Amino acid sequence: MSSSSTSRIRVGSAPDSWGVWFPSDPDQTPADRFLAEVAAAGYDVIELGPYGYLPTDPTELADTLRTHGLTVSAGTVFEHLHRPESFDHVWEQVTEVASLTRAVGGEHLVVIPEPWRDHKTGAPLESPTLDAAGWDRLTTGMDELGRRVLEEYGLRVQFHSHADSHVGYQSEIERFVESTDPRYVNLCLDTGHVAYYRGDNVAIIRKYPERIGYLHLKQVDPAVIDRVEAEDLPFPDAVKAGAMIEPPYGVPSMLEVLQAVEEAGLDVFAIVEQDMYPCPPDQPLPIAQRTHTYLGSCGTGSVRIGTPAR
């Protein structure tokens, strides 16, 4: 059996593509509008987004998802395990999200490193690089986190490299992969965040196919990234400048990424994310619809994508 015949790429979307970064913010799309529009665009799989954005009562959330014909792939948390004595604080947040994710049928927990700059203002909070002790705390902490999440909640931890974090450049991603236990920690390969630092997504997939457990599909505008580098713009400012752009107008090539995943024979969720915080309320849906149409036409037989709601 060929690799392509064993591959399945289940495409969904997330609150992030509707300008949602925080549990509650007047600049964000309301949750009821997000749910209606993500289904209308044709997606039937979503991530939960920031804990508290969608209902946190499992029964209420399950009923809400059912109403819109949606299922859940993953919950999302941030971590700061590189800091001394941080595990208990991170675990406290993880338990809430993991419990809710499991209750509504999710399979994964996407774990994102806290940026070294403030996620809203872009102000520096700590050094942009980790020393050896910090790397050791991060990687051993992630192994422990992944083990406990799997054993206690039955979810797979997928680590998400991120702009303005200590794991962003391709060399840092590779160091992280090679320093963590594949039984408990793998990658949520966010194609946009890799490209943000000029990384090669296809090369990562081909070098570590067994470590690609999840995907975020995203493109960046190379011209904006040139400005980000020249002016050392914080990530929030880069987003406001249009760093993240709808496919197929940016990099990396979605077709090449999907083909590499298919060739590797991977069965993964691929969640569309286009950072747009803040954004006008009428902007996300047309972009989501066009992106849905584009991804559905990419021509890889492994892509599984929903149909627009009537």
C-alpha positions as CSV (number, residue, x, y, z in Angstrom):
1,M,0.0,0.0,0.0
2,S,1.4,3.4,-1.0
3,S,2.0,6.2,1.5
4,S,-0.6,8.4,-0.2
5,S,-3.3,5.7,0.3
6,T,-2.7,5.6,4.0
7,S,-2.7,9.4,4.4
8,R,-5.7,11.4,5.7
9,I,-5.7,15.2,6.1
10,R,-8.8,16.3,8.0
11,V,-9.1,20.0,7.4
12,G,-10.8,22.3,9.9
13,S,-10.6,25.9,11.2
14,A,-10.3,27.8,14.5
15,P,-11.3,30.9,16.3
16,D,-8.0,32.4,15.4
17,S,-9.2,32.8,11.8
18,W,-12.0,35.0,13.2
19,G,-9.6,37.3,15.0
20,V,-9.8,35.6,18.4
21,W,-6.8,35.6,20.6
22,F,-8.3,36.0,24.1
23,P,-11.2,34.5,26.1
24,S,-13.0,37.8,26.1
25,D,-12.3,40.9,24.2
26,P,-14.6,43.5,22.6
27,D,-12.5,43.6,19.5
28,Q,-13.2,39.9,18.8
29,T,-15.9,38.1,16.9
30,P,-18.6,36.8,19.3
31,A,-18.5,33.1,19.8
32,D,-22.0,32.5,18.4
33,R,-21.1,34.3,15.2
34,F,-17.9,32.4,14.9
35,L,-19.7,29.1,15.2
36,A,-22.3,30.0,12.7
37,E,-19.8,31.4,10.2
38,V,-17.2,28.6,10.5
39,A,-20.0,26.1,9.6
40,A,-21.3,28.3,6.8
41,A,-17.8,28.4,5.3
42,G,-17.8,24.6,5.1
43,Y,-15.7,23.5,8.0
44,D,-16.9,20.7,10.3
45,V,-13.9,20.5,12.6
46,I,-12.7,23.2,14.9
47,E,-10.3,23.9,17.8
48,L,-11.7,25.3,21.0
49,G,-9.5,28.5,21.0
50,P,-8.7,30.3,24.2
51,Y,-10.3,28.6,27.2
52,G,-13.5,30.5,28.0
53,Y,-14.2,31.8,24.5
54,L,-16.6,28.9,23.9
55,P,-18.7,27.5,26.7
56,T,-16.7,25.7,29.3
57,D,-19.5,23.5,30.6
58,P,-19.1,20.2,28.7
59,T,-22.8,19.6,28.2
60,E,-23.5,23.1,27.0
61,L,-20.5,23.0,24.7
62,A,-21.5,19.6,23.2
63,D,-25.0,20.8,22.6
64,T,-23.7,24.0,20.9
65,L,-21.3,22.1,18.7
66,R,-24.0,19.6,17.7
67,T,-26.3,22.5,16.7
68,H,-23.8,23.7,14.2
69,G,-22.7,20.3,13.0
70,L,-19.1,20.7,14.4
71,T,-16.6,18.4,16.1
72,V,-13.5,19.3,18.0
73,S,-9.9,18.3,17.1
74,A,-8.0,19.9,20.0
75,G,-7.8,22.3,22.8
76,T,-5.0,24.9,23.2
77,V,-2.8,26.0,26.1
78,F,0.3,28.1,26.5
79,E,3.3,27.0,28.6
80,H,6.3,28.6,30.3
81,L,8.0,25.5,31.4
82,H,11.5,27.0,30.7
83,R,11.0,29.0,33.9
84,P,12.0,27.5,37.3
85,E,9.2,25.8,39.3
86,S,6.6,26.5,36.7
87,F,5.1,23.0,36.1
88,D,2.4,23.2,38.7
89,H,1.1,26.5,37.3
90,V,1.1,25.2,33.7
91,W,-0.5,21.9,34.8
92,E,-3.4,23.8,36.5
93,Q,-4.3,25.4,33.2
94,V,-3.8,22.2,31.3
95,T,-6.3,20.2,33.4
96,E,-9.1,22.6,32.6
97,V,-8.5,22.5,28.9
98,A,-7.7,18.8,28.6
99,S,-10.8,17.9,30.6
100,L,-13.1,19.9,28.4
101,T,-11.4,18.7,25.2
102,R,-11.8,15.1,26.1
103,A,-15.4,15.6,27.2
104,V,-16.3,16.8,23.7
105,G,-14.4,14.2,21.8
106,G,-11.1,16.0,21.0
107,E,-8.0,14.0,20.4
108,H,-5.1,16.5,20.9
109,L,-3.8,19.2,23.1
110,V,-1.9,21.9,21.2
111,V,0.8,23.4,23.5
112,I,2.3,26.8,22.6
113,P,5.3,28.4,24.3
114,E,4.6,31.7,25.9
115,P,6.1,34.5,23.8
116,W,9.1,36.4,25.3
117,R,7.3,39.6,24.3
118,D,3.8,40.5,25.6
119,H,1.2,38.8,23.4
120,K,-0.9,42.0,23.2
121,T,1.5,44.9,23.5
122,G,4.7,43.3,22.1
123,A,6.7,44.7,25.0
124,P,9.8,42.5,25.9
125,L,9.2,40.4,29.0
126,E,12.4,38.3,29.1
127,S,15.5,37.3,27.0
128,P,14.6,36.0,23.5
129,T,17.1,33.1,23.9
130,L,17.2,30.2,26.4
131,D,20.3,29.1,28.2
132,A,21.1,25.4,28.6
133,A,19.2,25.2,31.9
134,G,16.1,26.8,30.3
135,W,16.2,24.3,27.4
136,D,16.5,21.4,29.8
137,R,13.5,22.6,31.9
138,L,11.5,23.1,28.7
139,T,12.1,19.7,27.1
140,T,11.9,17.6,30.3
141,G,8.9,19.6,31.4
142,M,7.2,18.9,28.0
143,D,7.9,15.2,28.2
144,E,6.3,15.1,31.7
145,L,3.4,17.2,30.5
146,G,2.8,14.9,27.5
147,R,3.1,11.8,29.6
148,R,0.5,13.0,32.1
149,V,-1.9,14.4,29.5
150,L,-1.8,11.0,27.7
151,E,-2.2,8.9,30.8
152,E,-4.8,11.0,32.6
153,Y,-6.8,12.4,29.7
154,G,-6.0,10.2,26.7
155,L,-4.9,13.2,24.6
156,R,-1.8,13.6,22.4
157,V,0.3,16.7,23.1
158,Q,1.4,18.6,20.0
159,F,4.0,21.3,20.5
160,H,3.5,24.5,18.4
161,S,6.5,26.6,17.6
162,H,5.6,30.3,17.7
163,A,6.8,33.7,16.6
164,D,8.4,35.7,19.5
165,S,8.9,32.5,21.5
166,H,12.0,30.6,22.4
167,V,11.1,27.9,19.8
168,G,10.6,29.7,16.5
169,Y,13.5,29.2,14.1
170,Q,13.9,25.9,12.3
171,S,17.1,25.1,14.2
172,E,15.2,25.6,17.5
173,I,12.3,23.4,16.3
174,E,14.8,20.7,15.3
175,R,16.6,21.0,18.7
176,F,13.3,20.6,20.4
177,V,12.2,17.6,18.4
178,E,15.5,15.9,19.0
179,S,15.4,16.6,22.8
180,T,11.9,15.3,23.5
181,D,10.3,11.9,23.7
182,P,8.2,10.9,20.7
183,R,6.0,8.8,22.9
184,Y,4.6,11.9,24.6
185,V,5.4,15.0,22.5
186,N,5.2,15.7,18.8
187,L,4.8,18.7,16.6
188,C,1.8,20.8,15.7
189,L,3.6,22.1,12.5
190,D,2.3,25.6,12.0
191,T,3.3,26.4,8.5
192,G,3.0,30.1,8.9
193,H,5.0,30.4,12.1
194,V,7.8,28.3,10.5
195,A,7.8,30.5,7.4
196,Y,7.7,33.6,9.6
197,Y,11.4,32.7,10.4
198,R,12.2,31.6,6.9
199,G,12.0,27.9,7.8
200,D,11.4,25.1,5.3
201,N,8.1,23.3,6.2
202,V,8.5,20.5,3.6
203,A,12.1,19.8,4.8
204,I,10.8,19.4,8.4
205,I,8.0,17.1,7.3
206,R,10.5,15.0,5.3
207,K,13.2,14.9,8.1
208,Y,10.8,14.1,11.0
209,P,7.6,12.5,9.4
210,E,7.0,10.4,12.5
211,R,7.0,13.6,14.7
212,I,4.3,15.5,12.7
213,G,1.2,14.9,14.8
214,Y,-0.9,17.8,13.8
215,L,-0.9,20.8,11.4
216,H,-1.9,24.4,11.4
217,L,-2.3,25.7,7.8
218,K,-1.2,29.3,7.4
219,Q,0.7,31.5,5.0
220,V,2.8,34.6,5.5
221,D,3.4,37.6,3.1
222,P,7.2,37.6,2.4
223,A,7.2,41.4,1.8
224,V,5.7,42.0,5.3
225,I,8.2,39.5,6.8
226,D,11.0,41.5,5.2
227,R,9.7,44.6,7.1
228,V,9.3,42.6,10.3
229,E,12.9,41.6,10.2
230,A,14.2,45.1,9.2
231,E,12.2,46.8,12.0
232,D,12.2,44.0,14.6
233,L,8.5,44.2,14.8
234,P,6.8,42.3,17.6
235,F,4.4,39.6,16.5
236,P,1.2,41.6,17.3
237,D,2.4,44.5,15.2
238,A,3.4,42.0,12.4
239,V,-0.1,40.6,12.4
240,K,-1.6,44.1,12.2
241,A,0.7,44.8,9.3
242,G,-0.7,41.8,7.4
243,A,2.0,39.2,8.0
244,M,-0.5,36.4,7.8
245,I,-2.2,36.3,4.4
246,E,-4.8,34.0,2.9
247,P,-3.6,31.3,0.5
248,P,-2.5,31.0,-2.2
249,Y,-1.0,34.5,-2.0
250,G,1.8,33.8,0.5
251,V,4.3,31.1,1.5
252,P,4.7,28.3,2.0
253,S,2.9,26.6,-0.9
254,M,-0.1,24.8,0.6
255,L,0.0,22.3,-2.2
256,E,3.6,21.4,-1.5
257,V,2.9,21.0,2.2
258,L,-0.1,18.8,1.7
259,Q,1.7,16.7,-0.9
260,A,4.6,16.2,1.6
261,V,2.2,15.1,4.3
262,E,0.5,12.8,1.9
263,E,3.8,11.3,0.7
264,A,4.7,10.6,4.4
265,G,1.4,8.7,4.8
266,L,0.3,10.8,7.7
267,D,-3.2,10.9,9.3
268,V,-3.5,14.4,10.8
269,F,-5.8,17.2,11.5
270,A,-4.9,20.3,9.5
271,I,-6.5,23.4,11.1
272,V,-6.7,26.6,9.0
273,E,-5.4,29.6,11.0
274,Q,-5.0,33.1,9.8
275,D,-4.0,35.5,12.5
276,M,-6.1,38.6,12.1
277,Y,-6.3,40.3,15.6
278,P,-8.0,42.7,15.6
279,C,-10.1,42.6,12.4
280,P,-13.4,44.1,11.1
281,P,-16.3,41.8,11.9
282,D,-17.2,41.2,8.3
283,Q,-13.7,40.3,7.2
284,P,-13.2,36.6,8.4
285,L,-16.1,34.8,6.7
286,P,-15.3,35.7,3.0
287,I,-11.6,34.8,3.6
288,A,-12.7,31.5,5.2
289,Q,-14.9,30.7,2.3
290,R,-12.2,31.4,-0.3
291,T,-9.6,29.4,1.7
292,H,-12.0,26.4,2.0
293,T,-12.6,26.5,-1.7
294,Y,-8.8,26.7,-2.4
295,L,-7.8,23.9,-0.1
296,G,-10.6,21.7,-1.4
297,S,-9.2,22.2,-4.9
298,C,-5.5,21.4,-4.1
299,G,-5.8,18.1,-5.8
300,T,-4.4,15.8,-3.0
301,G,-6.6,12.7,-2.5
302,S,-5.9,12.7,1.2
303,V,-7.7,16.0,2.0
304,R,-11.0,15.6,3.8
305,I,-12.9,18.8,4.1
306,G,-16.5,19.6,5.0
307,T,-19.1,21.3,2.8
308,P,-20.7,24.7,3.4
309,A,-23.8,24.8,5.5
310,R,-27.0,25.7,3.7
